[in-house]
Every structure is written in structure tokens, then in C-alpha cells.
């Protein structure tokens, strides 16, 4: 089973070699450029079969460039595309990255949002406790007085 925490950690570890600070999404002010924020949006998790779920998670990496330029944003788009596509390895599982895209979310400050989707199947683990062993039962039948 893949958890949201495992996906977040995988994205963070992929960004680490860039030597750019990654902030938690709770930080709203007091951060320094250049930096990243990682947001995960679980879109759906549906039971596909009794023991399998189909999951869709959108990953968003918000990039605050150092000099607030379009060129920095475009270069980061290509850099992140090289890191995270076409296959994202989460633990020992390899998942195909779909719908890699970007948009400027603040024209004045040139804040850039890069998103992609992970659509994957996962095992549903049955956590129902096993019934206790009842041991051996002996049954004696009385068949009409015989």
C-alpha cells in the first residue's frame, strides 16, 4: 500500500539534489526564495475489486523562483520533468506520471505551479481479526433411543 506520506517523501527526496529549500504547506510567510512547497491532493480512492483500490493523487510543486523570472520558471519545469517523469519510484513501486503540466499562479511574483497525476492500483489489506480457534468439538446424537 502506498501512503500519501510516502508520496510526499518521494517528492521531497527528488527535490533535495537541487539544494532549494522545501517548506511545509503550513508556512504562509517568512520564507526565502528560491523555494518549493509540496501539496498532495487525493482525488479519489475507489474499491476496484474486493482486495484492490484505484487511486488518483495530484501532486503540486509550487516554485518561488529566486529572481521572479519566466526563464527561471521554464528551466525549473524542464528540470522537474527530468526528475519525476516518466516513472516515479515510490519505495519499491514504480508508478507512471500522467498529465504533467504547469501554470503561473501569480503573475506579479511569478509563482509557478507544476502538477502531475499518479493513478495507481493498491492492495486493500483486510484488517479483520481472525476468529479464535475453537478447538475440537465432540457431538453425540441420540437417534430415537437406540
PyMOL commands that set and color helices and strands:
alter all, ss='L'
color gray80, all
select helices_A, chain A and resi 4-16+70-84
alter helices_A, ss='H'
color red, helices_A
select strands_A, chain A and resi 21-23+35-49+52-64+87-90+93-106+111-123
alter strands_A, ss='S'
color yellow, strands_A
deselect
rebuild
show_as cartoon
